[in-house]
Amino acid sequence: MGHQVIIFDFSVIRGLWETRVKKNKERQRKEKERLEQSALEKIKQEWNLILECRKKGIPQSKYLKNGFIDISEKNLDTCGKTPQLKKSHALSDEVNKEKNKFIFQLSGEQWMELPDSLKEQIYLKEWHVYNTLIQTIPAYIALFQDLRVLELSKNQISHLPAEIGCLKNLKVLNVSFNNLKSVPPELGDCENLEKLDLSGNMEITELPFELSNLKQLTFVDVSANKFHSIPICVLRMSNLQWLDISSNSLKDLPEDIDRLDELQTLLLQKNKLTYLPRALVNMPKLSLLVVSGDDLVEIPTAICESTTGLKFVSLKDSPIEKIVCEDTDEIIENEREREQVEKEFMKAYIEDLRERESTPSYTTKVMLSLQL
């Protein structure tokens, strides 16, 4: 039987969650200390030493002292374990060093534009640029044909260049919490894209139809924008498994939403939905559906009583106190910060839901207000 969880406000749950995380970390720390001090840890070390010595053909007389296994550093060196560990660490460091040659990282508000030297490193496979004041992505990005990951979250980017469509090998594009108002149709040429995150831009109202070509997409996050409906191109993404379109202006869902037959997670909270279409029942792989219950007047009974293991979560939005502010940019920035906090909480909440083997068969109500 499906279960409905109604949450009247976020802050208490977030507080409980933070307390739970702290307690769990403390419990893990104590357990680690207990294991380190217990006989089990010593037995494990001794057994590993025995196995290592047997592999090397080292006689027992080398690691036995008065009938007991000696695991001191001196004996580890004698048995040849330490040199092998050093060799292993050296090899690991070499691999990481080689891997980092292909990764570009940049952060800090002192950066207002990308360094000129970047255009010479067209062999790069990943860009990780975050928390800067950079506003534009240069057209020479088309030269980076090996680029797989483009992480550009929490900057001041106001538009993406059309040349982004030249990145045929791109798999991950994250432009969350920037200042985008639109997405170039050329993005639809990135045929191998698997993850698209446009959340927190606050102003995107639609996606170009050309994005229908992104048949490899499994993850789309367009939350915290101004969508009035689910874009047509999204409904044509046949492999989509995760769709987050929360914190938008949706008033209804398309009746053919069940064409997303691979969808597993659908996040719809903080919209203006008044009803849920029965088509949701026809989505065979849908395992988590999150909505806001304030305006809902009609929910198909089959959703609440689903026997497919669907977790149906109905959140009740708490009223947000508006701070009087003359600067519009400051208001938008406050909303963006609030959305970031709520996304982090929802991520942890969803992970917790997925980890539970079972959910309570009763309705849980928690009251308090969220204020930032």
Steps between C-alpha positions, in 0.01 A plus 500: 500500500629850417557744781443874520726722706376856555755751618364834615837676517862439421701644789415249773571211267819666390597551865422138580695391196807708600481361854472150360805554277705626796397204715578259219848649448567485874383138504730416209794671672447305821459175307824567315682565827352185651612289206849649509530408867338158466665164439319474166710776347822334617385162365423663168847655483663169590301311238585753230868468592484120481336514157759748375790289627356182347471672163867598519608156625640644824547234772309519829822551694522848351168621636451281809648610832468260794204339327318830439467699180711814509335783302749773592622736229845338504356161420272644237810636329671162534205322345502738212151633572594864544693525170202354319267750668733783405509370145120480498466857635755627249308334218171646629654848524633465146155400371335795679766737370442376145122529543522857634676606181163476329298688765470879522386648833429863585321667790497828691338838451826652378434336162285710264602318184674177404881514471640547148722194536191278510449515123832319453391199707252351256589148618305557825217258584341685791434860604406576860433874537294614800446794735654755263376826345545369145208609278573345159636177357724576199426365151835318493341234718419332165868399480469270804385192311600260780297681765282260702402706804410870509427608860424874514282535809465812717654757268348805326460346154222675307506298176652192341670532159356319198842333462414275795322281244842399363575297814392163361656302787353708783323285760439740791393865483435683827419872471295519820462819704615742233308777319382314190171604341511262204682200360645493145329251264847383396521315831282238332805402293677364811365156418688318778383725784380296799452759776362856465470732801348846443360545851502826692526738205162645604410641154487214247146461365541244220740261333559485122332213316841396363581349839269214397809357330663427836396135514778403743386736776412321824508799738336842453477765772322824407379586850481858631416662166177631340360210298121508460492148355728205444687576174401287200863409441520345849203273423698369201808403704435127490770392749423759767514354853513812723300820443506785750271786398420618852478869598351612170156622391337177383121500520443161340681200356465372142261208460764313301764521773496120508701497179799540737486128570859485638441776757575395858502830693266797441535807723213749468491676837454878527285544190132593461360162403131449578476139385714204393414316178414133517769438238754496786364159597606367159870576558642155584836609643389807697619435857502849656247779443529822702237776477377798702157444647383858557304540176428137421130422496513177301740208534429166327426238765721256312804716579442494876419129493768397254624143533808562285716633786442864407592742778253791475610802705276804534673805645304790641673828415564738784440871434824683440531840660591757236770739609432852373792593281538771238768315304342239270834326450530454875152343519593255223826418677314429825262267316794327331670440836177361646462266203857375547433418865171325419661298219768374736234402753279331241798305367574363847129436564460303177815297568359416844169393343676272256707337775194406705391141453145597593305816570250553781140423408374809678509867407777704656440870571773738608449871560742793510610771262799541274662842509830610348 
